[in-house]
Amino acid sequence: MPHGAIEKPRQYDLIVFDIDGTINAEKSCWKYIHKAFGSYETIGRELLEYHIEHRTPYDDYARLNLVHWRGRHRDEFLDVIRSIPMRDGAVEVLNYVDDRGYRTGAISSGFTFWRDRLRDEFCIEFDFYRSNEIVFDDSGVCTGDIIMNTTDNVPGKDKASIIAREARKLGISLKNTVMVGDGWGDVSAMKLAGRSFCVGDVFPEVREAADECFGESLLPLMDRL
């Protein structure tokens, strides 16, 4: 901060981020991984388009995908995750909220790999991180199973339930929380949080749920906190 500048008071206590399409620039980690593995045109596209058109239960969609990744090694997934570009301004925003003492959380319907990448590559840690876990055997090989910790069709595992539960653990009122996302799975948490923002090209119901929508960069968020 420039010498003599006055830091504005914090308006909130907890900032919660979605990951895929919000912190990174890839809206569908499923699509990205299928493309990297060469299975998007054979099955990934069909699964994704059917899911979007029919709004099928997210955990059903997840399990249908994992079947086609059985036998892949954990390192293959990590290599793909490391190749996904970050959203413009994401690292700057995460460092900004950390420097100002905000509590932070991540609620992702993607995978835990991103927690490790953000920690190892950017030294970014969250007060809580909730996401889904691909199951690997003792040799690091994908079994084709997934542990669903975040999904929009199971009570208690939707993002609204998670943000309410985690805010309560931290002793923070929901009116003092912020939710930042880009997908329809974020809508319930956006409606519950004290303030909400969306980023990128979003579905109409996401735009309606958010208090404000940004373009392709997260940088404007710093001026709103």
URBEL-V874952 format. One record per residue. RES is the residue in one small letter. OMEGA is omega in degrees with one decimal (NA if undefined). BURIAL is b if it has 16 or more other C-alpha atoms within 10 Angstrom, else e. Layout:
res->RES omega->OMEGA burial->BURIAL
res->RES omega->OMEGA burial->BURIAL
This chain:
res->m omega->-178.8 burial->e
res->p omega->179.1 burial->e
res->h omega->178.0 burial->e
res->g omega->-179.9 burial->e
res->a omega->-179.9 burial->e
res->i omega->179.5 burial->e
res->e omega->-179.4 burial->e
res->k omega->-178.3 burial->e
res->p omega->176.6 burial->e
res->r omega->179.0 burial->e
res->q omega->-174.6 burial->e
res->y omega->-178.9 burial->b
res->d omega->-175.4 burial->b
res->l omega->176.7 burial->b
res->i omega->-177.6 burial->b
res->v omega->-176.5 burial->b
res->f omega->159.1 burial->b
res->d omega->-179.1 burial->b
res->i omega->-175.1 burial->b
res->d omega->-178.6 burial->b
res->g omega->-179.6 burial->b
res->t omega->175.7 burial->b
res->i omega->172.1 burial->b
res->n omega->-173.6 burial->b
res->a omega->-178.2 burial->b
res->e omega->-174.6 burial->b
res->k omega->-179.1 burial->b
res->s omega->176.4 burial->e
res->c omega->179.2 burial->b
res->w omega->-179.8 burial->b
res->k omega->-176.5 burial->b
res->y omega->-179.1 burial->b
res->i omega->176.6 burial->b
res->h omega->179.5 burial->b
res->k omega->179.9 burial->b
res->a omega->-179.1 burial->b
res->f omega->179.1 burial->e
res->g omega->-176.7 burial->e
res->s omega->-177.0 burial->e
res->y omega->-176.6 burial->b
res->e omega->-177.8 burial->e
res->t omega->-177.9 burial->e
res->i omega->-174.5 burial->e
res->g omega->-179.9 burial->b
res->r omega->-179.1 burial->b
res->e omega->179.9 burial->e
res->l omega->-177.7 burial->b
res->l omega->-178.1 burial->b
res->e omega->178.3 burial->e
res->y omega->179.4 burial->e
res->h omega->-178.9 burial->b
res->i omega->-177.0 burial->e
res->e omega->-173.5 burial->e
res->h omega->-178.2 burial->e
res->r omega->-179.7 burial->e
res->t omega->179.1 burial->e
res->p omega->-173.1 burial->e
res->y omega->-178.1 burial->b
res->d omega->174.6 burial->b
res->d omega->178.4 burial->e
res->y omega->-179.1 burial->b
res->a omega->-177.0 burial->b
res->r omega->177.4 burial->b
res->l omega->177.4 burial->b
res->n omega->-173.5 burial->b
res->l omega->178.3 burial->b
res->v omega->-175.9 burial->e
res->h omega->177.5 burial->b
res->w omega->178.1 burial->b
res->r omega->179.4 burial->e
res->g omega->176.9 burial->e
res->r omega->-179.6 burial->b
res->h omega->179.7 burial->b
res->r omega->-178.0 burial->b
res->d omega->177.5 burial->e
res->e omega->177.6 burial->e
res->f omega->-179.1 burial->b
res->l omega->178.7 burial->e
res->d omega->179.2 burial->e
res->v omega->-179.3 burial->b
res->i omega->-179.3 burial->b
res->r omega->-178.3 burial->e
res->s omega->-179.1 burial->e
res->i omega->-178.9 burial->e
res->p omega->174.8 burial->e
res->m omega->173.8 burial->b
res->r omega->178.4 burial->b
res->d omega->177.1 burial->b
res->g omega->-174.2 burial->b
res->a omega->-178.6 burial->b
res->v omega->178.9 burial->b
res->e omega->-179.6 burial->e
res->v omega->-179.4 burial->b
res->l omega->176.2 burial->b
res->n omega->179.4 burial->e
res->y omega->-177.8 burial->e
res->v omega->177.2 burial->b
res->d omega->-179.7 burial->b
res->d omega->-178.0 burial->e
res->r omega->173.9 burial->e
res->g omega->175.8 burial->e
res->y omega->164.9 burial->b
res->r omega->-176.2 burial->b
res->t omega->176.7 burial->b
res->g omega->174.9 burial->b
res->a omega->175.2 burial->b
res->i omega->-173.9 burial->b
res->s omega->172.2 burial->b
res->s omega->172.4 burial->b
res->g omega->-169.7 burial->b
res->f omega->-179.0 burial->b
res->t omega->-179.1 burial->e
res->f omega->-176.9 burial->b
res->w omega->176.3 burial->b
res->r omega->-179.1 burial->b
res->d omega->-179.4 burial->e
res->r omega->-179.2 burial->e
res->l omega->178.4 burial->b
res->r omega->-172.0 burial->e
res->d omega->-174.8 burial->e
res->e omega->-173.9 burial->e
res->f omega->-179.5 burial->e
res->c omega->-179.2 burial->e
res->i omega->177.9 burial->e
res->e omega->177.7 burial->b
res->f omega->174.1 burial->b
res->d omega->171.3 burial->e
res->f omega->-179.1 burial->b
res->y omega->-178.5 burial->b
res->r omega->-179.3 burial->b
res->s omega->-177.3 burial->b
res->n omega->-173.2 burial->b
res->e omega->171.8 burial->b
res->i omega->-176.9 burial->b
res->v omega->176.9 burial->b
res->f omega->177.0 burial->b
res->d omega->-175.8 burial->e
res->d omega->178.9 burial->e
res->s omega->-179.7 burial->e
res->g omega->-178.6 burial->e
res->v omega->-179.4 burial->b
res->c omega->179.9 burial->b
res->t omega->-174.7 burial->b
res->g omega->179.5 burial->b
res->d omega->177.5 burial->b
res->i omega->175.1 burial->b
res->i omega->-175.2 burial->e
res->m omega->176.3 burial->b
res->n omega->-178.9 burial->b
res->t omega->178.6 burial->b
res->t omega->-171.8 burial->b
res->d omega->-176.1 burial->b
res->n omega->177.9 burial->e
res->v omega->179.9 burial->e
res->p omega->179.7 burial->e
res->g omega->180.0 burial->e
res->k omega->175.3 burial->b
res->d omega->-173.1 burial->b
res->k omega->176.7 burial->b
res->a omega->179.1 burial->b
res->s omega->-177.8 burial->b
res->i omega->-178.9 burial->b
res->i omega->178.0 burial->b
res->a omega->-178.6 burial->b
res->r omega->-177.0 burial->e
res->e omega->177.0 burial->b
res->a omega->179.1 burial->b
res->r omega->178.2 burial->e
res->k omega->-178.7 burial->e
res->l omega->-179.0 burial->e
res->g omega->-176.9 burial->e
res->i omega->177.5 burial->b
res->s omega->179.7 burial->e
res->l omega->179.3 burial->b
res->k omega->178.9 burial->e
res->n omega->178.2 burial->e
res->t omega->176.5 burial->b
res->v omega->174.4 burial->b
res->m omega->179.9 burial->b
res->v omega->-177.4 burial->b
res->g omega->-178.4 burial->b
res->d omega->-173.4 burial->b
res->g omega->-177.0 burial->b
res->w omega->175.0 burial->b
res->g omega->-179.8 burial->b
res->d omega->-171.1 burial->b
res->v omega->-177.8 burial->b
res->s omega->178.6 burial->b
res->a omega->177.7 burial->b
res->m omega->-179.1 burial->b
res->k omega->-177.0 burial->b
res->l omega->-176.2 burial->b
res->a omega->178.9 burial->b
res->g omega->176.5 burial->b
res->r omega->-176.9 burial->b
res->s omega->-179.5 burial->b
res->f omega->172.0 burial->b
res->c omega->-174.7 burial->b
res->v omega->175.9 burial->b
res->g omega->-179.6 burial->b
res->d omega->-170.7 burial->b
res->v omega->174.6 burial->b
res->f omega->-178.4 burial->e
res->p omega->-178.3 burial->e
res->e omega->175.6 burial->e
res->v omega->178.2 burial->b
res->r omega->-179.8 burial->b
res->e omega->-177.3 burial->e
res->a omega->-176.6 burial->b
res->a omega->174.9 burial->b
res->d omega->-179.7 burial->e
res->e omega->178.9 burial->e
res->c omega->176.5 burial->b
res->f omega->174.1 burial->e
res->g omega->-176.1 burial->e
res->e omega->-179.1 burial->b
res->s omega->175.9 burial->b
res->l omega->-174.6 burial->b
res->l omega->179.6 burial->b
res->p omega->-179.3 burial->e
res->l omega->-177.9 burial->b
res->m omega->-179.6 burial->e
res->d omega->-176.8 burial->e
res->r omega->-174.7 burial->e
res->l omega->NA burial->b
